[in-house]
Amino acid sequence: MNPEEYDMYRAQEALQQQQIDANSMYNAPMLQEQMHQSQSALVKQTDPKKIVKEIMLRLQGKEEKQDGTCIQIAEPKLNKDGIDNIWFILDSHINQNVILSHLNDKEIPKIMESLQSDVVDDLTLNWKSYGIKKKTDLDTINNSILINIFLALKRAEGQNEKNWLGKVSIENISNVGRMNPPKKGGFWSNFRLG
């Protein structure tokens, strides 16, 4: 093990020990419940399925409104066959299993190189049957797929996602107990409007 790897190992070990120590401090059931709720909210906000859904809607030329309904805002880039295939590729690579894994900086380029070759071959061979109207859309579709997969893999680099989730959850719980003193009103707070 070279010195750099050893330093990284020691830093990872220190982070894990901090998490273990922080978790053991919160024995009260209420604080445990708050920590689980906080982690659940974070997982929901950063859910990879949400990312896949947004990409798929974009490729269909749709946008989801806040009430959950979808509206057509642009011409679709792919037909149903293309959407089904692209969804399979995205969902296979952008998911909780991937982002919570432990990849190193050498594995990510290898995965991306192999995946890029497969996606380019698939789009090149099947562009007509996928309903792609312009060959220039091939690059657009390819890039929208690959950049999002790359970012999902980067979330897994060095277990960043696990470390981040644990750190943010513990920070949120430790900040819950702090009460801010009530603000004292200034001169204008004595006057009521209306």
Backbone as CSV, one residue per row, in Angstrom:
resi,resn,N_x,N_y,N_z,CA_x,CA_y,CA_z,C_x,C_y,C_z
1,MET,0.861,-1.173,0.000,0.000,0.000,0.000,0.901,1.227,0.000
2,ASN,0.714,2.105,-0.984,1.547,3.295,-1.049,1.042,4.334,-0.041
3,PRO,1.855,5.360,0.258,1.478,6.343,1.283,0.147,7.055,0.997
4,GLU,-0.121,7.349,-0.269,-1.377,8.038,-0.616,-2.581,7.159,-0.317
5,GLU,-2.479,5.863,-0.695,-3.574,4.931,-0.412,-3.758,4.761,1.086
6,TYR,-2.648,4.715,1.808,-2.728,4.573,3.262,-3.415,5.786,3.884
7,ASP,-3.069,6.977,3.419,-3.714,8.197,3.938,-5.210,8.180,3.653
8,MET,-5.582,7.731,2.438,-7.004,7.657,2.091,-7.708,6.620,2.968
9,TYR,-7.018,5.509,3.209,-7.582,4.469,4.074,-7.803,5.009,5.485
10,ARG,-6.824,5.724,6.005,-6.933,6.286,7.366,-8.055,7.335,7.432
11,ALA,-8.198,8.145,6.389,-9.255,9.158,6.360,-10.621,8.485,6.328
12,GLN,-10.754,7.427,5.529,-12.015,6.681,5.462,-12.324,6.048,6.812
13,GLU,-11.295,5.478,7.434,-11.477,4.847,8.735,-11.919,5.880,9.778
14,ALA,-11.339,7.076,9.734,-11.712,8.139,10.668,-13.163,8.571,10.453
15,LEU,-13.570,8.694,9.190,-14.965,9.060,8.899,-15.934,8.006,9.421
16,GLN,-15.593,6.750,9.205,-16.463,5.676,9.680,-16.546,5.678,11.196
17,GLN,-15.422,5.917,11.863,-15.432,5.958,13.326,-16.261,7.128,13.826
18,GLN,-16.171,8.267,13.155,-16.996,9.417,13.537,-18.472,9.086,13.416
19,GLN,-18.836,8.381,12.327,-20.231,7.995,12.159,-20.674,7.032,13.246
20,ILE,-19.830,6.073,13.587,-20.165,5.113,14.639,-20.315,5.842,15.964
21,ASP,-19.377,6.740,16.274,-19.452,7.506,17.519,-20.704,8.374,17.570
22,ALA,-20.993,9.049,16.466,-22.167,9.921,16.419,-23.452,9.109,16.556
23,ASN,-23.504,7.961,15.898,-24.704,7.122,15.996,-24.900,6.588,17.400
24,SER,-23.815,6.264,18.099,-23.950,5.716,19.442,-24.362,6.783,20.446
25,MET,-24.131,8.056,20.132,-24.536,9.142,21.037,-26.058,9.304,21.058
26,TYR,-26.739,8.977,19.974,-28.167,9.216,19.872,-28.936,7.947,20.230
27,ASN,-29.098,7.732,21.516,-29.801,6.542,21.952,-31.283,6.793,22.136
28,ALA,-31.672,8.030,22.281,-33.083,8.335,22.513,-33.895,7.939,21.292
29,PRO,-35.012,7.241,21.490,-35.824,6.804,20.342,-36.257,7.962,19.451
30,MET,-36.538,9.102,20.032,-36.987,10.243,19.237,-35.882,10.719,18.294
31,LEU,-34.654,10.771,18.791,-33.548,11.203,17.941,-33.252,10.166,16.863
32,GLN,-33.377,8.886,17.202,-33.203,7.842,16.199,-34.231,7.998,15.088
33,GLU,-35.482,8.242,15.480,-36.552,8.416,14.493,-36.278,9.632,13.612
34,GLN,-35.803,10.719,14.229,-35.479,11.915,13.450,-34.361,11.637,12.454
35,MET,-33.382,10.845,12.874,-32.278,10.531,11.983,-32.779,9.689,10.800
36,HIS,-33.658,8.732,11.064,-34.202,7.912,9.979,-35.055,8.754,9.030
37,GLN,-35.828,9.673,9.587,-36.644,10.550,8.740,-35.759,11.441,7.879
38,SER,-34.695,11.949,8.474,-33.764,12.812,7.742,-33.103,12.039,6.602
39,GLN,-32.650,10.815,6.890,-32.032,10.000,5.854,-33.033,9.662,4.756
40,SER,-34.253,9.360,5.152,-35.293,9.029,4.179,-35.565,10.210,3.254
41,ALA,-35.636,11.401,3.818,-35.871,12.603,3.005,-34.716,12.840,2.037
42,LEU,-33.484,12.624,2.503,-32.322,12.814,1.638,-32.296,11.803,0.502
43,VAL,-32.621,10.553,0.813,-32.643,9.520,-0.219,-33.700,9.861,-1.259
44,LYS,-34.853,10.336,-0.799,-35.929,10.686,-1.732,-35.517,11.855,-2.628
45,GLN,-34.864,12.860,-2.062,-34.460,14.034,-2.839,-33.383,13.702,-3.865
46,THR,-32.537,12.751,-3.554,-31.432,12.413,-4.459,-31.667,11.079,-5.163
47,ASP,-32.906,10.648,-5.215,-33.265,9.359,-5.798,-32.900,9.294,-7.276
48,PRO,-32.080,8.323,-7.668,-31.699,8.194,-9.080,-32.885,7.905,-9.999
49,LYS,-33.916,7.262,-9.499,-35.103,6.985,-10.328,-35.745,8.288,-10.792
50,LYS,-35.672,9.303,-9.956,-36.198,10.621,-10.319,-35.400,11.202,-11.497
51,ILE,-34.092,10.993,-11.458,-33.233,11.478,-12.546,-33.582,10.760,-13.845
52,VAL,-33.726,9.432,-13.775,-34.070,8.648,-14.966,-35.408,9.107,-15.528
53,LYS,-36.372,9.328,-14.643,-37.702,9.763,-15.081,-37.619,11.106,-15.815
54,GLU,-36.845,12.045,-15.276,-36.709,13.359,-15.907,-36.053,13.257,-17.283
55,ILE,-35.044,12.401,-17.411,-34.382,12.220,-18.707,-35.365,11.624,-19.713
56,MET,-36.112,10.624,-19.265,-37.069,9.969,-20.163,-38.146,10.953,-20.622
57,LEU,-38.638,11.781,-19.725,-39.631,12.792,-20.110,-39.036,13.772,-21.125
58,ARG,-37.796,14.172,-20.880,-37.125,15.106,-21.793,-36.998,14.505,-23.189
59,LEU,-36.616,13.238,-23.264,-36.484,12.577,-24.565,-37.832,12.432,-25.275
60,GLN,-38.921,12.414,-24.501,-40.264,12.348,-25.082,-40.814,13.735,-25.382
61,GLY,-40.029,14.788,-25.055,-40.468,16.161,-25.278,-41.495,16.617,-24.262
62,LYS,-41.496,15.993,-23.085,-42.492,16.308,-22.063,-41.842,16.923,-20.833
63,GLU,-42.693,17.563,-20.056,-42.267,18.136,-18.786,-43.353,17.857,-17.759
64,GLU,-42.934,17.513,-16.554,-43.901,17.234,-15.502,-44.176,18.502,-14.704
65,LYS,-45.456,18.825,-14.587,-45.851,19.985,-13.802,-45.850,19.603,-12.329
66,GLN,-45.978,20.590,-11.459,-45.926,20.336,-10.019,-47.064,19.446,-9.544
67,ASP,-48.194,19.458,-10.238,-49.328,18.625,-9.827,-49.191,17.187,-10.329
68,GLY,-48.091,16.865,-11.031,-47.834,15.509,-11.492,-48.270,15.225,-12.917
69,THR,-48.979,16.153,-13.533,-49.393,15.946,-14.918,-48.241,16.298,-15.860
70,CYS,-48.222,15.636,-16.995,-47.171,15.891,-17.985,-47.753,16.681,-19.150
71,ILE,-46.966,17.634,-19.630,-47.384,18.416,-20.791,-46.331,18.266,-21.884
72,GLN,-46.767,18.278,-23.113,-45.872,18.194,-24.266,-45.306,19.587,-24.522
73,ILE,-43.990,19.719,-24.495,-43.386,21.046,-24.703,-42.450,21.073,-25.910
74,ALA,-42.119,19.888,-26.435,-41.211,19.830,-27.587,-41.493,18.562,-28.383
75,GLU,-40.885,18.490,-29.530,-41.005,17.300,-30.373,-40.217,16.149,-29.731
76,PRO,-40.784,14.952,-29.637,-40.055,13.821,-29.061,-38.803,13.482,-29.867
77,LYS,-37.756,13.082,-29.182,-36.515,12.669,-29.848,-36.563,11.198,-30.246
78,LEU,-37.412,10.392,-29.562,-37.484,8.952,-29.798,-38.926,8.476,-29.781
79,ASN,-39.186,7.358,-30.455,-40.503,6.731,-30.366,-40.505,5.743,-29.185
80,LYS,-41.570,4.968,-29.046,-41.693,4.051,-27.913,-40.574,3.018,-27.869
81,ASP,-40.187,2.454,-29.015,-39.091,1.469,-29.037,-37.788,2.085,-28.527
82,GLY,-37.493,3.281,-28.986,-36.281,3.965,-28.544,-36.330,4.309,-27.068
83,ILE,-37.489,4.819,-26.624,-37.661,5.172,-25.209,-37.475,3.937,-24.334
84,ASP,-38.084,2.817,-24.728,-37.960,1.580,-23.946,-36.504,1.144,-23.815
85,ASN,-35.754,1.211,-24.916,-34.353,0.782,-24.889,-33.492,1.735,-24.059
86,ILE,-33.685,3.023,-24.247,-32.898,4.005,-23.497,-33.222,3.925,-22.013
87,TRP,-34.505,3.721,-21.694,-34.881,3.566,-20.283,-34.125,2.399,-19.661
88,PHE,-34.052,1.278,-20.372,-33.361,0.106,-19.850,-31.894,0.430,-19.561
89,ILE,-31.244,1.120,-20.474,-29.830,1.487,-20.293,-29.674,2.410,-19.084
90,LEU,-30.505,3.450,-19.026,-30.397,4.409,-17.927,-30.713,3.765,-16.583
91,ASP,-31.807,3.016,-16.527,-32.219,2.418,-15.260,-31.215,1.368,-14.789
92,SER,-30.491,0.761,-15.706,-29.478,-0.229,-15.334,-28.227,0.422,-14.741
93,HIS,-28.006,1.683,-15.052,-26.774,2.347,-14.621,-26.991,3.497,-13.647
94,ILE,-28.202,4.013,-13.567,-28.488,5.092,-12.621,-29.519,4.539,-11.637
95,ASN,-29.022,3.970,-10.544,-29.898,3.391,-9.535,-29.202,3.415,-8.175
96,GLN,-29.936,3.097,-7.123,-29.377,3.138,-5.762,-28.187,2.188,-5.626
97,ASN,-28.275,1.025,-6.241,-27.187,0.062,-6.146,-25.882,0.656,-6.669
98,VAL,-25.958,1.362,-7.772,-24.752,1.955,-8.358,-24.226,3.094,-7.494
99,ILE,-25.096,4.036,-7.129,-24.582,5.212,-6.412,-24.130,4.897,-4.993
100,LEU,-24.603,3.797,-4.434,-24.163,3.420,-3.091,-23.029,2.397,-3.116
101,SER,-22.497,2.122,-4.303,-21.376,1.193,-4.405,-20.074,1.930,-4.107
102,HIS,-18.977,1.251,-4.295,-17.664,1.840,-4.023,-16.795,1.663,-5.255
103,LEU,-16.765,2.680,-6.095,-15.948,2.638,-7.307,-14.696,3.473,-7.099
104,ASN,-13.632,3.098,-7.793,-12.443,3.944,-7.738,-12.302,4.707,-9.050
105,ASP,-11.374,5.635,-9.078,-11.245,6.527,-10.234,-10.766,5.812,-11.503
106,LYS,-10.279,4.591,-11.394,-9.868,3.831,-12.583,-11.023,3.021,-13.166
107,GLU,-11.968,2.634,-12.319,-13.095,1.828,-12.789,-14.090,2.651,-13.607
108,ILE,-14.308,3.880,-13.215,-15.319,4.720,-13.871,-15.017,4.917,-15.362
109,PRO,-13.794,5.295,-15.757,-13.525,5.440,-17.197,-13.708,4.133,-17.977
110,LYS,-13.366,2.998,-17.363,-13.543,1.711,-18.046,-15.022,1.425,-18.288
111,ILE,-15.845,1.672,-17.271,-17.284,1.460,-17.414,-17.839,2.392,-18.485
112,MET,-17.440,3.656,-18.425,-17.949,4.645,-19.376,-17.518,4.328,-20.803
113,GLU,-16.292,3.879,-20.988,-15.810,3.551,-22.337,-16.613,2.403,-22.939
114,SER,-16.837,1.375,-22.168,-17.617,0.237,-22.636,-19.059,0.639,-22.925
115,LEU,-19.636,1.396,-22.016,-21.023,1.819,-22.168,-21.188,2.749,-23.371
116,GLN,-20.260,3.675,-23.533,-20.337,4.603,-24.663,-20.318,3.853,-25.979
117,SER,-19.463,2.874,-26.073,-19.378,2.071,-27.296,-20.708,1.368,-27.570
118,ASP,-21.301,0.793,-26.532,-22.579,0.088,-26.691,-23.708,1.036,-27.094
119,VAL,-23.770,2.195,-26.446,-24.842,3.156,-26.744,-24.699,3.704,-28.154
120,VAL,-23.482,4.059,-28.539,-23.249,4.587,-29.886,-23.624,3.538,-30.930
121,ASP,-23.189,2.294,-30.716,-23.539,1.223,-31.661,-25.050,1.049,-31.760
122,ASP,-25.721,1.030,-30.622,-27.170,0.834,-30.614,-27.888,1.971,-31.344
123,LEU,-27.526,3.204,-31.038,-28.184,4.346,-31.692,-27.866,4.393,-33.189
124,THR,-26.627,4.050,-33.555,-26.231,4.073,-34.959,-26.973,3.014,-35.766
125,LEU,-27.123,1.840,-35.190,-27.784,0.741,-35.901,-29.309,0.881,-35.937
126,ASN,-29.873,1.496,-34.927,-31.332,1.482,-34.777,-31.994,2.857,-34.860
127,TRP,-31.290,3.867,-35.348,-31.830,5.215,-35.307,-33.158,5.330,-36.045
128,LYS,-33.313,4.654,-37.148,-34.576,4.734,-37.896,-35.707,4.056,-37.144
129,SER,-35.450,2.864,-36.612,-36.511,2.152,-35.894,-36.851,2.819,-34.563
130,TYR,-35.941,3.674,-34.051,-36.218,4.431,-32.825,-36.935,5.750,-33.110
131,GLY,-37.180,6.028,-34.373,-37.914,7.233,-34.738,-37.094,8.503,-34.659
132,ILE,-35.789,8.387,-34.734,-34.924,9.571,-34.696,-34.972,10.208,-36.079
133,LYS,-35.407,11.454,-36.120,-35.635,12.119,-37.396,-34.386,12.764,-37.983
134,LYS,-33.486,13.237,-37.110,-32.273,13.900,-37.586,-31.058,13.176,-37.009
135,LYS,-30.073,12.966,-37.848,-28.866,12.291,-37.368,-28.126,13.134,-36.324
136,THR,-28.314,14.438,-36.370,-27.666,15.290,-35.364,-28.248,15.034,-33.975
137,ASP,-29.465,14.500,-33.911,-30.051,14.170,-32.609,-29.341,12.988,-31.948
138,LEU,-28.616,12.198,-32.736,-27.880,11.070,-32.168,-26.897,11.541,-31.098
139,ASP,-26.161,12.626,-31.387,-25.215,13.170,-30.403,-25.944,13.693,-29.170
140,THR,-27.039,14.386,-29.399,-27.806,14.945,-28.286,-28.299,13.843,-27.359
141,ILE,-28.867,12.808,-27.946,-29.388,11.691,-27.157,-28.249,10.969,-26.449
142,ASN,-27.194,10.683,-27.186,-26.024,10.011,-26.624,-25.460,10.786,-25.433
143,ASN,-25.288,12.090,-25.597,-24.727,12.912,-24.532,-25.647,12.972,-23.312
144,SER,-26.950,13.074,-23.542,-27.863,13.155,-22.402,-27.868,11.858,-21.602
145,ILE,-27.634,10.751,-22.262,-27.566,9.461,-21.577,-26.249,9.343,-20.811
146,LEU,-25.154,9.556,-21.511,-23.841,9.283,-20.934,-23.449,10.238,-19.821
147,ILE,-23.777,11.515,-19.934,-23.379,12.451,-18.872,-24.091,12.122,-17.566
148,ASN,-25.339,11.718,-17.653,-26.064,11.382,-16.436,-25.569,10.080,-15.818
149,ILE,-25.195,9.123,-16.631,-24.623,7.886,-16.096,-23.258,8.177,-15.467
150,PHE,-22.471,9.009,-16.133,-21.166,9.380,-15.584,-21.321,10.036,-14.212
151,LEU,-22.276,10.947,-14.086,-22.488,11.626,-12.805,-22.966,10.662,-11.727
152,ALA,-23.773,9.672,-12.096,-24.198,8.656,-11.130,-22.997,7.839,-10.661
153,LEU,-22.108,7.495,-11.594,-20.912,6.738,-11.218,-19.987,7.573,-10.344
154,LYS,-19.910,8.867,-10.611,-19.078,9.745,-9.786,-19.620,9.831,-8.355
155,ARG,-20.933,9.709,-8.208,-21.512,9.701,-6.852,-21.019,8.487,-6.074
156,ALA,-20.667,7.415,-6.775,-20.211,6.186,-6.127,-18.699,6.170,-5.903
157,GLU,-17.999,7.126,-6.471,-16.536,7.112,-6.361,-16.114,7.263,-4.909
158,GLY,-15.380,6.287,-4.424,-14.877,6.332,-3.052,-15.970,6.318,-1.997
159,GLN,-17.093,5.740,-2.291,-18.255,5.673,-1.382,-18.729,7.064,-0.968
160,ASN,-18.572,8.038,-1.841,-18.970,9.404,-1.500,-20.416,9.500,-1.073
161,GLU,-21.300,8.781,-1.749,-22.726,8.890,-1.446,-23.018,8.399,-0.036
162,LYS,-22.433,7.279,0.356,-22.656,6.745,1.705,-22.117,7.710,2.750
163,ASN,-20.907,8.205,2.526,-20.302,9.135,3.483,-21.111,10.417,3.584
164,TRP,-21.545,10.928,2.434,-22.318,12.169,2.414,-23.644,11.992,3.138
165,LEU,-24.331,10.893,2.865,-25.625,10.643,3.476,-25.494,10.555,4.985
166,GLY,-24.512,9.803,5.464,-24.311,9.676,6.908,-23.934,10.994,7.547
167,LYS,-23.070,11.750,6.898,-22.606,13.029,7.454,-23.743,14.041,7.535
168,VAL,-24.514,14.157,6.452,-25.607,15.132,6.434,-26.672,14.748,7.447
169,SER,-26.982,13.466,7.563,-27.994,13.019,8.513,-27.582,13.345,9.934
170,ILE,-26.335,13.073,10.264,-25.850,13.346,11.615,-25.820,14.843,11.883
171,GLU,-25.392,15.631,10.890,-25.384,17.084,11.066,-26.791,17.612,11.281
172,ASN,-27.764,17.102,10.528,-29.146,17.551,10.693,-29.659,17.238,12.082
173,ILE,-29.382,16.038,12.578,-29.846,15.643,13.907,-29.168,16.484,14.980
174,SER,-27.870,16.731,14.844,-27.165,17.499,15.871,-27.620,18.951,15.897
175,ASN,-28.155,19.445,14.789,-28.647,20.819,14.757,-30.087,20.941,15.239
176,VAL,-30.807,19.811,15.355,-32.205,19.849,15.752,-32.355,20.348,17.180
177,GLY,-31.450,19.922,18.055,-31.580,20.265,19.465,-31.282,21.712,19.788
178,ARG,-30.680,22.424,18.925,-30.333,23.824,19.196,-31.554,24.711,19.010
179,MET,-31.849,25.425,20.054,-32.995,26.340,19.990,-32.462,27.745,19.759
180,ASN,-33.016,28.423,18.811,-32.643,29.816,18.569,-33.466,30.709,19.483
181,PRO,-32.822,31.649,20.158,-33.587,32.534,21.029,-34.525,33.399,20.195
182,PRO,-35.700,33.750,20.760,-36.626,34.578,19.989,-36.004,35.941,19.693
183,LYS,-36.301,36.435,18.512,-35.766,37.736,18.127,-36.539,38.825,18.844
184,LYS,-35.798,39.796,19.301,-36.438,40.946,19.924,-36.815,41.915,18.820
185,GLY,-37.975,42.463,18.940,-38.447,43.386,17.927,-37.724,44.717,17.991
186,GLY,-37.589,45.315,16.863,-36.997,46.641,16.791,-38.081,47.701,16.923
187,PHE,-37.727,48.913,16.613,-38.624,50.049,16.724,-39.905,49.823,15.925
188,TRP,-39.787,49.318,14.678,-40.932,49.171,13.793,-41.862,48.024,14.184
189,SER,-41.390,47.100,15.032,-42.241,45.995,15.413,-43.373,46.440,16.335
190,ASN,-43.285,47.629,16.883,-44.354,48.144,17.756,-45.554,48.620,16.973
191,PHE,-45.407,48.804,15.674,-46.503,49.297,14.846,-47.106,48.148,14.074
192,ARG,-48.415,48.082,14.064,-49.125,47.060,13.301,-49.682,47.678,12.036
193,LEU,-49.609,46.886,10.978,-50.189,47.355,9.726,-51.596,46.800,9.609
194,GLY,-52.537,47.615,9.254,-53.895,47.164,8.986,-54.711,46.985,10.139
